[in-house]
C-alpha cells in the first residue's frame, strides 16, 4: 500500500500532540521497567523478546481495526529485515544504556540521535549540510561534554559509550526508514519490524530464558504492552499532525524519566545534566527546523 500523501491527511494538531505525549510517557515507563527487571535478574535478551512478542498482538489488532489485515502485504521483505536488524540492535543498546546509566542521563544522551542523523546523512547519503546544521551539531556535542563531565568520572564510561552507540544506531535506522517510507506506510513498517524480530529472539531465548516470580512476570508484561502502545501512538500521531508539530513532544521524556528515576531510586540529575540537556534539545530542535525549511525549498536550493 503506498503511503498516504501528507496533504490528504486530516490535520488535528492537538490530537497528534496528545498521542505523541502518550507514546513518550509509555516509552519512559518501558525503559524504567527494563531497569527494574534487570535488578530482578531478567536478562537483556528476555526483555527484548517479551517487548516484541507481547507487543505483536497489540500492533496486529491495531492494524486490523484501522487499515485492515491485507495492508501488511509487502514486496520489500529484505529491506524490512534490514530495518529489523538495525532496529533490534538499537533497542538492545537503548535498553542497556538505561541499565547502566540513571534514567535522566540515558534519556539525555539519546537526544543526540538527530545530531548523528545529520552526520550520517552527510556521510552516507551525501546530503548537503550547511553551516546552520553543522553549528547545531557542535552545540549538541558541547551539551554532551557538559553533561557527562569526562574529567569527573561521575558516570560509568561504558554506560556513556553504550548510550552514544544506541543514538548512532537509531540514527542509522532513520536512514533505512526513509527508504522504506517511499513505498510502505508506517503501520506496515511497525508490523514487520515486530514480527521479524520474534523468531531470532525466540532462538536466543533457548539459551537465556528463565523462570521468574509473579512480580517479575508483571514487569515483563508491562514492557511488552506499553512498548506496543508506544509504537502505535508514535505512528498514529503522524496521521493527525506533521513531524514539525509532534517532534518537540519527544523531548518531554526528560521530564517523565527524571520523575520516575526520582520516585523509584531517588536519582535527581545534577545541574550539568540540565544544562547539557538544554543544549542537546536546542540542537535537535534546530536541526528539525532546518530539515523542515529545506523540505519546503526547491531541490536546487
C-alpha positions as a LaTeX table, in Angstrom:
\begin{tabular}{lrrr}
\hline
Residue & $x$ (\AA) & $y$ (\AA) & $z$ (\AA) \\
\hline
Unk1 & 0.00 & 0.00 & 0.00 \\
Unk2 & 1.52 & 3.38 & $-0.93$ \\
Unk3 & 1.93 & 5.94 & 1.83 \\
Unk4 & $-0.83$ & 8.47 & 2.23 \\
Unk5 & 0.07 & 11.93 & 1.00 \\
Unk6 & 0.57 & 14.33 & 3.87 \\
Unk7 & $-1.68$ & 16.84 & 2.11 \\
Unk8 & $-4.62$ & 14.40 & 2.14 \\
Unk9 & $-4.42$ & 13.63 & 5.86 \\
Unk10 & $-6.76$ & 15.33 & 8.33 \\
Unk11 & $-4.98$ & 17.96 & 10.41 \\
Unk12 & $-5.73$ & 17.75 & 14.15 \\
Unk13 & $-2.61$ & 19.08 & 15.89 \\
Unk14 & $-3.89$ & 18.80 & 19.46 \\
Unk15 & $-4.88$ & 15.18 & 18.86 \\
Unk16 & $-1.46$ & 14.48 & 17.34 \\
Unk17 & 0.34 & 16.12 & 20.25 \\
Unk18 & $-1.73$ & 14.12 & 22.75 \\
Unk19 & $-0.92$ & 10.84 & 21.03 \\
Unk20 & 2.78 & 11.69 & 20.89 \\
Unk21 & 2.81 & 12.55 & 24.59 \\
Unk22 & 1.15 & 9.22 & 25.42 \\
Unk23 & 3.82 & 7.48 & 23.33 \\
Unk24 & 6.66 & 9.30 & 25.07 \\
Unk25 & 5.27 & 8.52 & 28.53 \\
Unk26 & 4.87 & 4.84 & 27.57 \\
Unk27 & 8.47 & 4.72 & 26.34 \\
Unk28 & 9.69 & 6.28 & 29.59 \\
Unk29 & 7.77 & 3.65 & 31.57 \\
Unk30 & 9.16 & 0.88 & 29.35 \\
Unk31 & 12.80 & 1.93 & 29.74 \\
Unk32 & 12.50 & 2.36 & 33.51 \\
Unk33 & 10.77 & $-1.02$ & 33.75 \\
Unk34 & 13.66 & $-2.63$ & 31.85 \\
Unk35 & 15.98 & $-1.27$ & 34.54 \\
Unk36 & 13.71 & $-2.67$ & 37.27 \\
Unk37 & 13.54 & $-6.05$ & 35.54 \\
Unk38 & 17.33 & $-6.19$ & 35.25 \\
Unk39 & 17.60 & $-5.66$ & 39.01 \\
Unk40 & 15.39 & $-8.74$ & 39.44 \\
Unk41 & 17.68 & $-10.91$ & 37.33 \\
Unk42 & 15.98 & $-10.60$ & 33.92 \\
Unk43 & 18.46 & $-11.00$ & 31.07 \\
Unk44 & 18.56 & $-8.36$ & 28.34 \\
Unk45 & 17.51 & $-10.96$ & 25.75 \\
Unk46 & 14.41 & $-11.74$ & 27.79 \\
Unk47 & 13.42 & $-8.08$ & 27.96 \\
Unk48 & 13.84 & $-7.76$ & 24.19 \\
Unk49 & 11.89 & $-10.94$ & 23.46 \\
Unk50 & 8.91 & $-10.09$ & 25.65 \\
Unk51 & 8.97 & $-6.49$ & 24.43 \\
Unk52 & 8.44 & $-7.71$ & 20.86 \\
Unk53 & 6.40 & $-10.87$ & 21.41 \\
Unk54 & 3.85 & $-9.20$ & 23.69 \\
Unk55 & 3.67 & $-6.10$ & 21.50 \\
Unk56 & 2.91 & $-8.13$ & 18.36 \\
Unk57 & $-0.77$ & $-8.87$ & 19.14 \\
Unk58 & $-1.29$ & $-5.25$ & 20.19 \\
Unk59 & 0.17 & $-3.98$ & 16.91 \\
Unk60 & $-1.70$ & $-6.58$ & 14.84 \\
Unk61 & $-5.04$ & $-5.73$ & 16.49 \\
Unk62 & $-4.46$ & $-2.03$ & 15.80 \\
Unk63 & $-3.71$ & $-2.68$ & 12.12 \\
Unk64 & $-6.76$ & $-4.95$ & 11.80 \\
Unk65 & $-9.00$ & $-2.23$ & 13.23 \\
Unk66 & $-7.56$ & 0.58 & 11.10 \\
Unk67 & $-6.08$ & $-0.20$ & 7.69 \\
Unk68 & $-7.05$ & $-3.90$ & 7.66 \\
Unk69 & $-5.02$ & $-7.11$ & 7.75 \\
Unk70 & $-4.48$ & $-7.04$ & 3.99 \\
Unk71 & $-2.48$ & $-3.82$ & 4.34 \\
Unk72 & 0.55 & $-5.65$ & 5.79 \\
Unk73 & 1.35 & $-7.20$ & 2.41 \\
Unk74 & 4.82 & $-6.16$ & 1.25 \\
Unk75 & 7.20 & $-6.83$ & $-1.61$ \\
Unk76 & 10.18 & $-5.43$ & 0.28 \\
Unk77 & 10.75 & $-8.07$ & 2.93 \\
Unk78 & 14.54 & $-7.77$ & 2.51 \\
Unk79 & 14.51 & $-4.07$ & 3.42 \\
Unk80 & 12.20 & $-4.82$ & 6.35 \\
Unk81 & 14.70 & $-7.44$ & 7.53 \\
Unk82 & 17.50 & $-4.86$ & 7.35 \\
Unk83 & 15.38 & $-2.41$ & 9.33 \\
Unk84 & 14.70 & $-5.15$ & 11.89 \\
Unk85 & 18.42 & $-5.92$ & 12.32 \\
Unk86 & 19.29 & $-2.26$ & 12.87 \\
Unk87 & 16.21 & $-1.69$ & 14.99 \\
Unk88 & 16.85 & $-4.61$ & 17.34 \\
Unk89 & 20.49 & $-3.60$ & 17.74 \\
Unk90 & 19.40 & $-0.08$ & 18.61 \\
Unk91 & 16.74 & $-1.33$ & 21.03 \\
Unk92 & 19.24 & $-3.63$ & 22.78 \\
Unk93 & 21.71 & $-0.76$ & 23.17 \\
Unk94 & 18.98 & 1.58 & 24.42 \\
Unk95 & 17.82 & $-0.98$ & 26.98 \\
Unk96 & 21.40 & $-1.49$ & 28.12 \\
Unk97 & 22.01 & 2.25 & 28.42 \\
Unk98 & 19.10 & 2.54 & 30.87 \\
Unk99 & 20.52 & $-0.35$ & 32.86 \\
Unk100 & 23.99 & 1.21 & 33.07 \\
Unk101 & 23.03 & 4.89 & 33.50 \\
Unk102 & 20.48 & 6.82 & 35.56 \\
Unk103 & 17.27 & 7.27 & 33.51 \\
Unk104 & 17.57 & 11.05 & 33.00 \\
Unk105 & 21.16 & 10.80 & 31.76 \\
Unk106 & 20.39 & 7.87 & 29.43 \\
Unk107 & 17.46 & 9.84 & 28.03 \\
Unk108 & 19.54 & 12.96 & 27.51 \\
Unk109 & 22.26 & 11.15 & 25.58 \\
Unk110 & 19.53 & 9.55 & 23.49 \\
Unk111 & 18.54 & 13.05 & 22.37 \\
Unk112 & 21.73 & 13.14 & 20.31 \\
Unk113 & 20.10 & 10.93 & 17.67 \\
Unk114 & 19.27 & 13.88 & 15.32 \\
Unk115 & 22.88 & 15.02 & 15.64 \\
Unk116 & 24.20 & 11.66 & 14.44 \\
Unk117 & 21.41 & 11.55 & 11.85 \\
Unk118 & 22.76 & 14.78 & 10.37 \\
Unk119 & 26.30 & 13.41 & 10.29 \\
Unk120 & 25.21 & 10.11 & 8.68 \\
Unk121 & 23.06 & 11.92 & 6.12 \\
Unk122 & 26.09 & 13.95 & 5.07 \\
Unk123 & 28.49 & 10.99 & 5.01 \\
Unk124 & 26.26 & 8.18 & 3.72 \\
Unk125 & 23.56 & 9.93 & 1.67 \\
Unk126 & 25.84 & 12.78 & 0.58 \\
Unk127 & 23.18 & 15.29 & 1.56 \\
Unk128 & 24.21 & 18.92 & 1.56 \\
Unk129 & 24.66 & 20.05 & 5.18 \\
Unk130 & 25.18 & 23.77 & 5.60 \\
Unk131 & 26.75 & 25.81 & 8.34 \\
Unk132 & 23.48 & 26.02 & 10.27 \\
Unk133 & 23.15 & 22.29 & 10.88 \\
Unk134 & 26.88 & 21.78 & 11.46 \\
Unk135 & 26.71 & 24.52 & 14.09 \\
Unk136 & 23.80 & 22.73 & 15.73 \\
Unk137 & 25.84 & 19.50 & 15.72 \\
Unk138 & 28.71 & 21.23 & 17.53 \\
Unk139 & 26.34 & 22.74 & 20.10 \\
Unk140 & 24.82 & 19.33 & 20.71 \\
Unk141 & 28.20 & 17.73 & 21.30 \\
Unk142 & 29.09 & 20.57 & 23.68 \\
Unk143 & 25.95 & 19.67 & 25.62 \\
Unk144 & 27.09 & 16.04 & 25.85 \\
Unk145 & 30.51 & 17.07 & 27.18 \\
Unk146 & 28.96 & 19.38 & 29.77 \\
Unk147 & 26.57 & 16.65 & 30.91 \\
Unk148 & 28.97 & 13.71 & 31.22 \\
Unk149 & 31.90 & 15.82 & 32.52 \\
Unk150 & 34.62 & 13.42 & 31.28 \\
Unk151 & 37.08 & 14.59 & 33.94 \\
Unk152 & 34.81 & 13.83 & 36.89 \\
Unk153 & 34.21 & 10.11 & 36.44 \\
Unk154 & 30.64 & 10.67 & 37.68 \\
Unk155 & 29.11 & 8.38 & 35.04 \\
Unk156 & 30.48 & 4.96 & 34.03 \\
Unk157 & 32.23 & 5.35 & 30.70 \\
Unk158 & 30.85 & 2.04 & 29.44 \\
Unk159 & 27.31 & 3.34 & 30.02 \\
Unk160 & 28.05 & 6.58 & 28.18 \\
Unk161 & 29.62 & 4.64 & 25.29 \\
Unk162 & 26.61 & 2.32 & 25.05 \\
Unk163 & 24.17 & 5.26 & 25.07 \\
Unk164 & 26.11 & 7.05 & 22.32 \\
Unk165 & 26.25 & 3.85 & 20.23 \\
Unk166 & 22.49 & 3.49 & 20.73 \\
Unk167 & 21.97 & 7.01 & 19.35 \\
Unk168 & 24.20 & 6.26 & 16.34 \\
Unk169 & 22.37 & 3.01 & 15.52 \\
Unk170 & 18.97 & 4.67 & 15.98 \\
Unk171 & 20.07 & 7.40 & 13.58 \\
Unk172 & 21.06 & 4.67 & 11.12 \\
Unk173 & 17.56 & 3.21 & 11.43 \\
Unk174 & 16.15 & 6.59 & 10.37 \\
Unk175 & 18.05 & 6.31 & 7.09 \\
Unk176 & 16.53 & 2.88 & 6.41 \\
Unk177 & 13.09 & 4.22 & 7.33 \\
Unk178 & 13.47 & 6.97 & 4.75 \\
Unk179 & 13.90 & 4.33 & 2.08 \\
Unk180 & 11.03 & 2.17 & 3.35 \\
Unk181 & 8.77 & 5.19 & 3.69 \\
Unk182 & 8.85 & 5.69 & $-0.07$ \\
Unk183 & 6.57 & 2.68 & $-0.58$ \\
Unk184 & 5.36 & 1.45 & 2.82 \\
Unk185 & 3.06 & 3.12 & 5.32 \\
Unk186 & 4.07 & 3.38 & 8.96 \\
Unk187 & 1.76 & 0.58 & 10.15 \\
Unk188 & 3.33 & $-1.92$ & 7.76 \\
Unk189 & 6.82 & $-0.94$ & 8.90 \\
Unk190 & 5.89 & $-1.36$ & 12.58 \\
Unk191 & 4.23 & $-4.73$ & 11.94 \\
Unk192 & 7.14 & $-6.28$ & 10.04 \\
Unk193 & 9.71 & $-4.93$ & 12.46 \\
Unk194 & 7.88 & $-6.56$ & 15.34 \\
Unk195 & 7.10 & $-9.83$ & 13.56 \\
Unk196 & 10.54 & $-10.41$ & 12.04 \\
Unk197 & 12.30 & $-9.83$ & 15.35 \\
Unk198 & 10.42 & $-12.56$ & 17.25 \\
Unk199 & 11.97 & $-15.70$ & 15.60 \\
Unk200 & 15.66 & $-14.78$ & 16.20 \\
Unk201 & 14.87 & $-13.60$ & 19.71 \\
Unk202 & 12.94 & $-16.84$ & 20.27 \\
Unk203 & 16.03 & $-18.84$ & 19.34 \\
Unk204 & 18.12 & $-16.76$ & 21.73 \\
Unk205 & 15.57 & $-17.44$ & 24.47 \\
Unk206 & 16.52 & $-21.13$ & 24.33 \\
Unk207 & 19.81 & $-20.06$ & 25.92 \\
Unk208 & 18.78 & $-17.08$ & 28.06 \\
Unk209 & 15.16 & $-17.74$ & 29.04 \\
Unk210 & 14.50 & $-18.18$ & 32.77 \\
Unk211 & 11.64 & $-18.74$ & 35.18 \\
Unk212 & 10.58 & $-15.77$ & 37.30 \\
Unk213 & 8.29 & $-14.87$ & 40.15 \\
Unk214 & 4.89 & $-13.29$ & 39.56 \\
Unk215 & 6.08 & $-9.71$ & 40.12 \\
Unk216 & 8.86 & $-10.11$ & 37.54 \\
Unk217 & 6.44 & $-11.56$ & 35.01 \\
Unk218 & 4.29 & $-8.48$ & 35.62 \\
Unk219 & 7.25 & $-6.25$ & 34.74 \\
Unk220 & 7.88 & $-8.19$ & 31.53 \\
Unk221 & 4.20 & $-7.92$ & 30.61 \\
Unk222 & 4.35 & $-4.17$ & 31.23 \\
Unk223 & 7.43 & $-3.83$ & 28.98 \\
Unk224 & 5.64 & $-5.53$ & 26.09 \\
Unk225 & 2.27 & $-3.82$ & 26.42 \\
Unk226 & 3.48 & $-0.24$ & 26.92 \\
Unk227 & 6.07 & $-0.78$ & 24.18 \\
Unk228 & 3.34 & $-1.81$ & 21.76 \\
Unk229 & 1.11 & 1.11 & 22.77 \\
Unk230 & 4.05 & 3.49 & 22.30 \\
Unk231 & 4.67 & 2.22 & 18.77 \\
Unk232 & 1.02 & 2.63 & 17.85 \\
Unk233 & 0.78 & 6.15 & 19.28 \\
Unk234 & 4.04 & 7.24 & 17.66 \\
Unk235 & 2.66 & 6.11 & 14.31 \\
Unk236 & $-0.87$ & 7.41 & 14.82 \\
Unk237 & 0.36 & 10.86 & 15.86 \\
Unk238 & 1.85 & 11.38 & 12.40 \\
Unk239 & $-1.56$ & 10.70 & 10.83 \\
Unk240 & $-3.02$ & 13.75 & 12.57 \\
Unk241 & $-0.17$ & 16.23 & 12.54 \\
Unk242 & 3.11 & 16.96 & 10.75 \\
Unk243 & 6.50 & 16.00 & 12.16 \\
Unk244 & 7.27 & 19.63 & 12.97 \\
Unk245 & 4.29 & 19.67 & 15.37 \\
Unk246 & 4.75 & 16.33 & 17.12 \\
Unk247 & 8.55 & 16.03 & 17.27 \\
Unk248 & 9.08 & 18.57 & 20.10 \\
Unk249 & 6.92 & 16.37 & 22.34 \\
Unk250 & 9.65 & 13.71 & 22.28 \\
Unk251 & 11.86 & 15.91 & 24.43 \\
Unk252 & 9.32 & 15.81 & 27.25 \\
Unk253 & 10.70 & 12.34 & 28.01 \\
Unk254 & 13.39 & 14.02 & 30.14 \\
Unk255 & 10.57 & 15.08 & 32.48 \\
Unk256 & 8.99 & 11.64 & 32.76 \\
Unk257 & 12.23 & 9.69 & 33.15 \\
Unk258 & 13.51 & 12.19 & 35.71 \\
Unk259 & 10.32 & 11.90 & 37.77 \\
Unk260 & 10.33 & 8.10 & 37.56 \\
Unk261 & 14.02 & 7.91 & 38.45 \\
Unk262 & 13.48 & 10.19 & 41.43 \\
Unk263 & 10.36 & 8.32 & 42.63 \\
Unk264 & 11.90 & 4.83 & 42.33 \\
Unk265 & 15.62 & 5.28 & 43.01 \\
Unk266 & 15.89 & 8.79 & 44.42 \\
Unk267 & 18.03 & 9.89 & 41.44 \\
Unk268 & 17.90 & 13.58 & 40.64 \\
Unk269 & 20.00 & 14.96 & 37.77 \\
Unk270 & 22.84 & 17.36 & 38.53 \\
Unk271 & 22.86 & 20.92 & 37.24 \\
Unk272 & 25.28 & 19.92 & 34.48 \\
Unk273 & 22.78 & 17.35 & 33.22 \\
Unk274 & 20.10 & 20.03 & 32.84 \\
Unk275 & 22.49 & 22.41 & 31.10 \\
Unk276 & 23.69 & 19.68 & 28.74 \\
Unk277 & 20.11 & 18.56 & 28.07 \\
Unk278 & 19.08 & 22.12 & 27.19 \\
Unk279 & 21.89 & 22.41 & 24.64 \\
Unk280 & 21.22 & 18.96 & 23.13 \\
Unk281 & 17.46 & 19.61 & 22.89 \\
Unk282 & 18.05 & 23.03 & 21.32 \\
Unk283 & 20.41 & 21.39 & 18.82 \\
Unk284 & 17.88 & 18.68 & 17.92 \\
Unk285 & 15.01 & 21.14 & 17.52 \\
Unk286 & 17.10 & 23.43 & 15.34 \\
Unk287 & 18.15 & 20.51 & 13.13 \\
Unk288 & 14.48 & 19.51 & 12.80 \\
Unk289 & 13.54 & 23.09 & 11.91 \\
Unk290 & 16.27 & 23.27 & 9.25 \\
Unk291 & 15.04 & 19.96 & 7.80 \\
Unk292 & 11.55 & 21.46 & 7.64 \\
Unk293 & 12.87 & 24.57 & 5.88 \\
Unk294 & 14.87 & 22.51 & 3.38 \\
Unk295 & 11.86 & 20.29 & 2.63 \\
Unk296 & 9.86 & 23.35 & 1.61 \\
Unk297 & 12.58 & 24.70 & $-0.64$ \\
Unk298 & 13.24 & 23.72 & $-4.22$ \\
Unk299 & 15.68 & 20.79 & $-4.69$ \\
Unk300 & 18.21 & 23.13 & $-6.28$ \\
Unk301 & 18.38 & 25.47 & $-3.29$ \\
\hline
\end{tabular}
